[in-house]
């Protein structure tokens, strides 16, 4: 059963790797996590949070996806990376626990819940996926994934 709730997340500063592509290229995203893990020592002022934050914008035919780590302040951005602030925002929140093939189903359940309770997605804000930094070890079989999903909502 999927537990869905509305929460407020505080402002976050992040530094990481950007990617833009079509949905048919989505299989390139896991490599971004491996790349960031190999380059984490280049990122200054990281917080103690053991997470990787993946903010993204989804559009009709493509998406922009960032694999980032939270930082206290953005003082230096390594080559090939970006740094930005995610403003404080209200989100609909749930955790995906299942196979990679079930991710779309989890998102569908979240959107159904939003519709049922009268929440509207804020298309101008970034959605977030938040992964434990040890997700590679925990999900090494690639059969199960566990990560938090945050869908930005309009104030109502």
Rosetta constraint file for C-alpha pairs under 8 A:
AtomPair CA 2 CA 94 HARMONIC 6.98 0.50
AtomPair CA 2 CA 95 HARMONIC 7.33 0.50
AtomPair CA 2 CA 96 HARMONIC 7.85 0.50
AtomPair CA 2 CA 106 HARMONIC 7.79 0.50
AtomPair CA 2 CA 109 HARMONIC 7.78 0.50
AtomPair CA 3 CA 94 HARMONIC 5.99 0.50
AtomPair CA 3 CA 95 HARMONIC 7.50 0.50
AtomPair CA 4 CA 92 HARMONIC 6.84 0.50
AtomPair CA 4 CA 93 HARMONIC 5.67 0.50
AtomPair CA 4 CA 94 HARMONIC 4.84 0.50
AtomPair CA 4 CA 110 HARMONIC 6.92 0.50
AtomPair CA 4 CA 113 HARMONIC 7.49 0.50
AtomPair CA 5 CA 92 HARMONIC 5.65 0.50
AtomPair CA 5 CA 93 HARMONIC 5.37 0.50
AtomPair CA 5 CA 94 HARMONIC 6.77 0.50
AtomPair CA 6 CA 90 HARMONIC 6.90 0.50
AtomPair CA 6 CA 91 HARMONIC 5.60 0.50
AtomPair CA 6 CA 92 HARMONIC 4.46 0.50
AtomPair CA 6 CA 93 HARMONIC 5.92 0.50
AtomPair CA 7 CA 90 HARMONIC 5.69 0.50
AtomPair CA 7 CA 91 HARMONIC 5.48 0.50
AtomPair CA 7 CA 92 HARMONIC 6.42 0.50
AtomPair CA 7 CA 93 HARMONIC 6.68 0.50
AtomPair CA 8 CA 88 HARMONIC 7.12 0.50
AtomPair CA 8 CA 89 HARMONIC 5.63 0.50
AtomPair CA 8 CA 90 HARMONIC 4.30 0.50
AtomPair CA 8 CA 91 HARMONIC 6.12 0.50
AtomPair CA 9 CA 88 HARMONIC 5.54 0.50
AtomPair CA 9 CA 89 HARMONIC 5.61 0.50
AtomPair CA 9 CA 90 HARMONIC 6.37 0.50
AtomPair CA 9 CA 91 HARMONIC 7.35 0.50
AtomPair CA 10 CA 87 HARMONIC 7.08 0.50
AtomPair CA 10 CA 88 HARMONIC 4.37 0.50
AtomPair CA 10 CA 89 HARMONIC 6.82 0.50
AtomPair CA 11 CA 85 HARMONIC 6.98 0.50
AtomPair CA 11 CA 86 HARMONIC 5.59 0.50
AtomPair CA 11 CA 87 HARMONIC 4.48 0.50
AtomPair CA 11 CA 88 HARMONIC 4.14 0.50
AtomPair CA 11 CA 89 HARMONIC 7.57 0.50
AtomPair CA 12 CA 70 HARMONIC 6.81 0.50
AtomPair CA 12 CA 71 HARMONIC 7.75 0.50
AtomPair CA 12 CA 85 HARMONIC 5.68 0.50
AtomPair CA 12 CA 86 HARMONIC 5.11 0.50
AtomPair CA 12 CA 87 HARMONIC 6.60 0.50
AtomPair CA 12 CA 88 HARMONIC 7.44 0.50
AtomPair CA 13 CA 70 HARMONIC 5.77 0.50
AtomPair CA 13 CA 71 HARMONIC 5.50 0.50
AtomPair CA 13 CA 72 HARMONIC 6.65 0.50
AtomPair CA 13 CA 73 HARMONIC 6.48 0.50
AtomPair CA 13 CA 74 HARMONIC 7.02 0.50
AtomPair CA 13 CA 83 HARMONIC 7.39 0.50
AtomPair CA 13 CA 84 HARMONIC 5.84 0.50
AtomPair CA 13 CA 85 HARMONIC 4.33 0.50
AtomPair CA 13 CA 86 HARMONIC 6.14 0.50
AtomPair CA 14 CA 53 HARMONIC 7.88 0.50
AtomPair CA 14 CA 68 HARMONIC 5.80 0.50
AtomPair CA 14 CA 69 HARMONIC 5.48 0.50
AtomPair CA 14 CA 70 HARMONIC 4.38 0.50
AtomPair CA 14 CA 71 HARMONIC 5.38 0.50
AtomPair CA 14 CA 74 HARMONIC 7.58 0.50
AtomPair CA 14 CA 83 HARMONIC 5.62 0.50
AtomPair CA 14 CA 84 HARMONIC 5.69 0.50
AtomPair CA 14 CA 85 HARMONIC 6.33 0.50
AtomPair CA 14 CA 86 HARMONIC 7.67 0.50
AtomPair CA 15 CA 43 HARMONIC 7.08 0.50
AtomPair CA 15 CA 68 HARMONIC 5.18 0.50
AtomPair CA 15 CA 69 HARMONIC 5.67 0.50
AtomPair CA 15 CA 70 HARMONIC 6.60 0.50
AtomPair CA 15 CA 71 HARMONIC 6.87 0.50
AtomPair CA 15 CA 74 HARMONIC 7.45 0.50
AtomPair CA 15 CA 77 HARMONIC 6.86 0.50
AtomPair CA 15 CA 81 HARMONIC 6.84 0.50
AtomPair CA 15 CA 82 HARMONIC 5.61 0.50
AtomPair CA 15 CA 83 HARMONIC 4.19 0.50
AtomPair CA 15 CA 84 HARMONIC 6.66 0.50
AtomPair CA 16 CA 36 HARMONIC 6.85 0.50
AtomPair CA 16 CA 66 HARMONIC 6.55 0.50
AtomPair CA 16 CA 67 HARMONIC 5.46 0.50
AtomPair CA 16 CA 68 HARMONIC 3.86 0.50
AtomPair CA 16 CA 69 HARMONIC 6.19 0.50
AtomPair CA 16 CA 81 HARMONIC 5.13 0.50
AtomPair CA 16 CA 82 HARMONIC 5.56 0.50
AtomPair CA 16 CA 83 HARMONIC 6.54 0.50
AtomPair CA 17 CA 32 HARMONIC 6.94 0.50
AtomPair CA 17 CA 36 HARMONIC 6.83 0.50
AtomPair CA 17 CA 66 HARMONIC 5.51 0.50
AtomPair CA 17 CA 67 HARMONIC 5.30 0.50
AtomPair CA 17 CA 68 HARMONIC 6.29 0.50
AtomPair CA 17 CA 80 HARMONIC 6.73 0.50
AtomPair CA 17 CA 81 HARMONIC 4.65 0.50
AtomPair CA 17 CA 82 HARMONIC 6.25 0.50
AtomPair CA 18 CA 64 HARMONIC 7.28 0.50
AtomPair CA 18 CA 65 HARMONIC 6.01 0.50
AtomPair CA 18 CA 66 HARMONIC 4.39 0.50
AtomPair CA 18 CA 67 HARMONIC 6.64 0.50
AtomPair CA 18 CA 81 HARMONIC 6.53 0.50
AtomPair CA 18 CA 82 HARMONIC 6.73 0.50
AtomPair CA 19 CA 29 HARMONIC 7.92 0.50
AtomPair CA 19 CA 64 HARMONIC 5.68 0.50
AtomPair CA 19 CA 65 HARMONIC 5.19 0.50
AtomPair CA 19 CA 66 HARMONIC 6.02 0.50
AtomPair CA 20 CA 62 HARMONIC 7.30 0.50
AtomPair CA 20 CA 63 HARMONIC 5.79 0.50
AtomPair CA 20 CA 64 HARMONIC 4.30 0.50
AtomPair CA 20 CA 65 HARMONIC 6.22 0.50
AtomPair CA 21 CA 25 HARMONIC 6.14 0.50
AtomPair CA 21 CA 26 HARMONIC 7.36 0.50
AtomPair CA 21 CA 62 HARMONIC 5.49 0.50
AtomPair CA 21 CA 63 HARMONIC 5.82 0.50
AtomPair CA 21 CA 64 HARMONIC 6.69 0.50
AtomPair CA 22 CA 26 HARMONIC 6.95 0.50
AtomPair CA 22 CA 61 HARMONIC 6.00 0.50
AtomPair CA 22 CA 62 HARMONIC 4.08 0.50
AtomPair CA 22 CA 63 HARMONIC 6.30 0.50
AtomPair CA 23 CA 61 HARMONIC 6.74 0.50
AtomPair CA 23 CA 62 HARMONIC 5.62 0.50
AtomPair CA 23 CA 63 HARMONIC 7.01 0.50
AtomPair CA 28 CA 32 HARMONIC 7.14 0.50
AtomPair CA 29 CA 33 HARMONIC 7.15 0.50
AtomPair CA 29 CA 65 HARMONIC 7.93 0.50
AtomPair CA 30 CA 34 HARMONIC 6.81 0.50
AtomPair CA 31 CA 35 HARMONIC 6.13 0.50
AtomPair CA 32 CA 36 HARMONIC 6.14 0.50
AtomPair CA 32 CA 67 HARMONIC 6.41 0.50
AtomPair CA 33 CA 37 HARMONIC 6.13 0.50
AtomPair CA 33 CA 67 HARMONIC 6.22 0.50
AtomPair CA 34 CA 38 HARMONIC 6.29 0.50
AtomPair CA 35 CA 39 HARMONIC 6.31 0.50
AtomPair CA 36 CA 40 HARMONIC 5.76 0.50
AtomPair CA 36 CA 67 HARMONIC 7.10 0.50
AtomPair CA 36 CA 68 HARMONIC 7.42 0.50
AtomPair CA 39 CA 43 HARMONIC 7.45 0.50
AtomPair CA 42 CA 78 HARMONIC 6.55 0.50
AtomPair CA 43 CA 76 HARMONIC 7.54 0.50
AtomPair CA 43 CA 77 HARMONIC 7.13 0.50
AtomPair CA 43 CA 78 HARMONIC 6.90 0.50
AtomPair CA 44 CA 71 HARMONIC 7.41 0.50
AtomPair CA 44 CA 74 HARMONIC 7.90 0.50
AtomPair CA 44 CA 75 HARMONIC 7.37 0.50
AtomPair CA 44 CA 76 HARMONIC 6.76 0.50
AtomPair CA 45 CA 71 HARMONIC 5.34 0.50
AtomPair CA 45 CA 72 HARMONIC 5.52 0.50
AtomPair CA 45 CA 73 HARMONIC 6.31 0.50
AtomPair CA 45 CA 74 HARMONIC 7.55 0.50
AtomPair CA 45 CA 75 HARMONIC 7.90 0.50
AtomPair CA 46 CA 69 HARMONIC 7.05 0.50
AtomPair CA 46 CA 70 HARMONIC 5.90 0.50
AtomPair CA 46 CA 71 HARMONIC 4.08 0.50
AtomPair CA 46 CA 72 HARMONIC 6.04 0.50
AtomPair CA 47 CA 70 HARMONIC 5.81 0.50
AtomPair CA 47 CA 71 HARMONIC 5.01 0.50
AtomPair CA 47 CA 72 HARMONIC 5.71 0.50
AtomPair CA 49 CA 70 HARMONIC 7.26 0.50
AtomPair CA 50 CA 132 HARMONIC 5.99 0.50
AtomPair CA 50 CA 133 HARMONIC 5.32 0.50
AtomPair CA 50 CA 134 HARMONIC 7.87 0.50
AtomPair CA 51 CA 69 HARMONIC 6.76 0.50
AtomPair CA 51 CA 70 HARMONIC 7.64 0.50
AtomPair CA 51 CA 130 HARMONIC 6.54 0.50
AtomPair CA 51 CA 131 HARMONIC 5.45 0.50
AtomPair CA 51 CA 132 HARMONIC 4.46 0.50
AtomPair CA 51 CA 133 HARMONIC 4.63 0.50
AtomPair CA 52 CA 67 HARMONIC 6.76 0.50
AtomPair CA 52 CA 68 HARMONIC 5.63 0.50
AtomPair CA 52 CA 69 HARMONIC 4.95 0.50
AtomPair CA 52 CA 70 HARMONIC 7.29 0.50
AtomPair CA 52 CA 130 HARMONIC 5.86 0.50
AtomPair CA 52 CA 131 HARMONIC 5.15 0.50
AtomPair CA 52 CA 132 HARMONIC 6.25 0.50
AtomPair CA 52 CA 133 HARMONIC 5.64 0.50
AtomPair CA 53 CA 66 HARMONIC 7.91 0.50
AtomPair CA 53 CA 67 HARMONIC 6.10 0.50
AtomPair CA 53 CA 68 HARMONIC 5.14 0.50
AtomPair CA 53 CA 69 HARMONIC 5.88 0.50
AtomPair CA 53 CA 70 HARMONIC 7.14 0.50
AtomPair CA 53 CA 128 HARMONIC 6.76 0.50
AtomPair CA 53 CA 129 HARMONIC 5.96 0.50
AtomPair CA 53 CA 130 HARMONIC 4.59 0.50
AtomPair CA 53 CA 131 HARMONIC 6.36 0.50
AtomPair CA 54 CA 65 HARMONIC 6.64 0.50
AtomPair CA 54 CA 66 HARMONIC 5.20 0.50
AtomPair CA 54 CA 67 HARMONIC 4.61 0.50
AtomPair CA 54 CA 68 HARMONIC 5.96 0.50
AtomPair CA 54 CA 128 HARMONIC 5.52 0.50
AtomPair CA 54 CA 129 HARMONIC 4.93 0.50
AtomPair CA 54 CA 130 HARMONIC 6.10 0.50
AtomPair CA 54 CA 131 HARMONIC 7.88 0.50
AtomPair CA 55 CA 65 HARMONIC 6.14 0.50
AtomPair CA 55 CA 66 HARMONIC 5.48 0.50
AtomPair CA 55 CA 67 HARMONIC 7.13 0.50
AtomPair CA 55 CA 68 HARMONIC 7.87 0.50
AtomPair CA 55 CA 126 HARMONIC 5.70 0.50
AtomPair CA 55 CA 127 HARMONIC 5.55 0.50
AtomPair CA 55 CA 128 HARMONIC 4.31 0.50
AtomPair CA 55 CA 129 HARMONIC 6.33 0.50
AtomPair CA 56 CA 63 HARMONIC 7.02 0.50
AtomPair CA 56 CA 64 HARMONIC 5.48 0.50
AtomPair CA 56 CA 65 HARMONIC 4.40 0.50
AtomPair CA 56 CA 66 HARMONIC 6.17 0.50
AtomPair CA 56 CA 126 HARMONIC 5.34 0.50
AtomPair CA 56 CA 127 HARMONIC 5.36 0.50
AtomPair CA 56 CA 128 HARMONIC 6.24 0.50
AtomPair CA 57 CA 63 HARMONIC 5.60 0.50
AtomPair CA 57 CA 64 HARMONIC 5.24 0.50
AtomPair CA 57 CA 65 HARMONIC 6.68 0.50
AtomPair CA 57 CA 123 HARMONIC 7.97 0.50
AtomPair CA 57 CA 125 HARMONIC 7.62 0.50
AtomPair CA 57 CA 126 HARMONIC 5.53 0.50
AtomPair CA 57 CA 127 HARMONIC 6.50 0.50
AtomPair CA 58 CA 62 HARMONIC 6.41 0.50
AtomPair CA 58 CA 63 HARMONIC 4.41 0.50
AtomPair CA 58 CA 64 HARMONIC 6.58 0.50
AtomPair CA 59 CA 63 HARMONIC 5.65 0.50
AtomPair CA 74 CA 83 HARMONIC 6.48 0.50
AtomPair CA 74 CA 84 HARMONIC 7.56 0.50
AtomPair CA 77 CA 81 HARMONIC 6.18 0.50
AtomPair CA 77 CA 82 HARMONIC 6.11 0.50
AtomPair CA 77 CA 83 HARMONIC 6.10 0.50
AtomPair CA 78 CA 82 HARMONIC 7.66 0.50
AtomPair CA 86 CA 126 HARMONIC 7.84 0.50
AtomPair CA 89 CA 152 HARMONIC 6.86 0.50
AtomPair CA 89 CA 153 HARMONIC 7.91 0.50
AtomPair CA 90 CA 152 HARMONIC 6.04 0.50
AtomPair CA 90 CA 153 HARMONIC 5.96 0.50
AtomPair CA 90 CA 154 HARMONIC 7.70 0.50
AtomPair CA 90 CA 155 HARMONIC 7.65 0.50
AtomPair CA 91 CA 150 HARMONIC 5.49 0.50
AtomPair CA 91 CA 151 HARMONIC 5.15 0.50
AtomPair CA 91 CA 152 HARMONIC 4.38 0.50
AtomPair CA 91 CA 153 HARMONIC 5.44 0.50
AtomPair CA 92 CA 110 HARMONIC 7.78 0.50
AtomPair CA 92 CA 114 HARMONIC 7.59 0.50
AtomPair CA 92 CA 150 HARMONIC 5.62 0.50
AtomPair CA 92 CA 151 HARMONIC 5.14 0.50
AtomPair CA 92 CA 152 HARMONIC 6.48 0.50
AtomPair CA 92 CA 153 HARMONIC 6.80 0.50
AtomPair CA 93 CA 148 HARMONIC 7.14 0.50
AtomPair CA 93 CA 149 HARMONIC 5.64 0.50
AtomPair CA 93 CA 150 HARMONIC 4.65 0.50
AtomPair CA 93 CA 151 HARMONIC 6.58 0.50
AtomPair CA 94 CA 110 HARMONIC 7.37 0.50
AtomPair CA 94 CA 148 HARMONIC 5.87 0.50
AtomPair CA 94 CA 149 HARMONIC 5.40 0.50
AtomPair CA 94 CA 150 HARMONIC 6.87 0.50
AtomPair CA 95 CA 146 HARMONIC 6.84 0.50
AtomPair CA 95 CA 147 HARMONIC 5.61 0.50
AtomPair CA 95 CA 148 HARMONIC 4.27 0.50
AtomPair CA 95 CA 149 HARMONIC 5.84 0.50
AtomPair CA 96 CA 103 HARMONIC 6.87 0.50
AtomPair CA 96 CA 106 HARMONIC 6.26 0.50
AtomPair CA 96 CA 145 HARMONIC 7.15 0.50
AtomPair CA 96 CA 146 HARMONIC 5.37 0.50
AtomPair CA 96 CA 147 HARMONIC 5.44 0.50
AtomPair CA 96 CA 148 HARMONIC 6.20 0.50
AtomPair CA 96 CA 149 HARMONIC 7.09 0.50
AtomPair CA 97 CA 144 HARMONIC 6.96 0.50
AtomPair CA 97 CA 145 HARMONIC 5.70 0.50
AtomPair CA 97 CA 146 HARMONIC 4.52 0.50
AtomPair CA 97 CA 147 HARMONIC 6.97 0.50
AtomPair CA 98 CA 102 HARMONIC 6.12 0.50
AtomPair CA 98 CA 103 HARMONIC 7.39 0.50
AtomPair CA 98 CA 143 HARMONIC 7.62 0.50
AtomPair CA 98 CA 144 HARMONIC 4.98 0.50
AtomPair CA 98 CA 145 HARMONIC 5.37 0.50
AtomPair CA 98 CA 146 HARMONIC 6.67 0.50
AtomPair CA 99 CA 103 HARMONIC 7.04 0.50
AtomPair CA 99 CA 142 HARMONIC 7.48 0.50
AtomPair CA 99 CA 143 HARMONIC 5.29 0.50
AtomPair CA 99 CA 144 HARMONIC 4.52 0.50
AtomPair CA 99 CA 145 HARMONIC 5.70 0.50
AtomPair CA 100 CA 142 HARMONIC 7.62 0.50
AtomPair CA 100 CA 143 HARMONIC 7.18 0.50
AtomPair CA 100 CA 144 HARMONIC 6.93 0.50
AtomPair CA 100 CA 145 HARMONIC 6.46 0.50
AtomPair CA 102 CA 106 HARMONIC 6.45 0.50
AtomPair CA 103 CA 107 HARMONIC 6.37 0.50
AtomPair CA 104 CA 108 HARMONIC 6.15 0.50
AtomPair CA 105 CA 109 HARMONIC 6.26 0.50
AtomPair CA 106 CA 110 HARMONIC 6.34 0.50
AtomPair CA 107 CA 111 HARMONIC 6.21 0.50
AtomPair CA 108 CA 112 HARMONIC 6.10 0.50
AtomPair CA 109 CA 113 HARMONIC 6.16 0.50
AtomPair CA 110 CA 114 HARMONIC 6.23 0.50
AtomPair CA 111 CA 115 HARMONIC 6.21 0.50
AtomPair CA 112 CA 116 HARMONIC 6.13 0.50
AtomPair CA 113 CA 117 HARMONIC 6.20 0.50
AtomPair CA 114 CA 118 HARMONIC 5.92 0.50
AtomPair CA 114 CA 119 HARMONIC 4.78 0.50
AtomPair CA 114 CA 120 HARMONIC 6.77 0.50
AtomPair CA 115 CA 119 HARMONIC 5.96 0.50
AtomPair CA 115 CA 120 HARMONIC 7.27 0.50
AtomPair CA 119 CA 153 HARMONIC 6.51 0.50
AtomPair CA 119 CA 154 HARMONIC 7.34 0.50
AtomPair CA 119 CA 156 HARMONIC 7.81 0.50
AtomPair CA 120 CA 153 HARMONIC 5.53 0.50
AtomPair CA 120 CA 154 HARMONIC 5.83 0.50
AtomPair CA 121 CA 151 HARMONIC 6.74 0.50
AtomPair CA 121 CA 152 HARMONIC 5.72 0.50
AtomPair CA 121 CA 153 HARMONIC 4.44 0.50
AtomPair CA 121 CA 154 HARMONIC 6.05 0.50
AtomPair CA 122 CA 152 HARMONIC 5.35 0.50
AtomPair CA 122 CA 153 HARMONIC 4.72 0.50
AtomPair CA 122 CA 154 HARMONIC 4.92 0.50
AtomPair CA 123 CA 152 HARMONIC 7.72 0.50
AtomPair CA 125 CA 152 HARMONIC 6.23 0.50
AtomPair CA 126 CA 151 HARMONIC 7.80 0.50
AtomPair CA 126 CA 152 HARMONIC 6.76 0.50
AtomPair CA 127 CA 149 HARMONIC 7.73 0.50
AtomPair CA 127 CA 150 HARMONIC 5.73 0.50
AtomPair CA 127 CA 151 HARMONIC 4.88 0.50
AtomPair CA 127 CA 152 HARMONIC 5.78 0.50
AtomPair CA 128 CA 148 HARMONIC 8.00 0.50
AtomPair CA 128 CA 149 HARMONIC 5.86 0.50
AtomPair CA 128 CA 150 HARMONIC 4.95 0.50
AtomPair CA 128 CA 151 HARMONIC 6.67 0.50
AtomPair CA 129 CA 147 HARMONIC 6.63 0.50
AtomPair CA 129 CA 148 HARMONIC 5.57 0.50
AtomPair CA 129 CA 149 HARMONIC 4.71 0.50
AtomPair CA 129 CA 150 HARMONIC 6.35 0.50
AtomPair CA 130 CA 147 HARMONIC 5.71 0.50
AtomPair CA 130 CA 148 HARMONIC 5.05 0.50
AtomPair CA 130 CA 149 HARMONIC 6.59 0.50
AtomPair CA 131 CA 135 HARMONIC 6.39 0.50
AtomPair CA 131 CA 146 HARMONIC 7.48 0.50
AtomPair CA 131 CA 147 HARMONIC 5.01 0.50
AtomPair CA 131 CA 148 HARMONIC 6.73 0.50
AtomPair CA 132 CA 147 HARMONIC 7.30 0.50
AtomPair CA 134 CA 138 HARMONIC 6.22 0.50
AtomPair CA 135 CA 139 HARMONIC 5.65 0.50
AtomPair CA 135 CA 140 HARMONIC 7.81 0.50
AtomPair CA 135 CA 145 HARMONIC 7.97 0.50
AtomPair CA 135 CA 146 HARMONIC 7.94 0.50
AtomPair CA 136 CA 140 HARMONIC 5.42 0.50
AtomPair CA 139 CA 143 HARMONIC 7.10 0.50
AtomPair CA 139 CA 144 HARMONIC 5.87 0.50
AtomPair CA 139 CA 145 HARMONIC 5.87 0.50
AtomPair CA 139 CA 146 HARMONIC 7.94 0.50
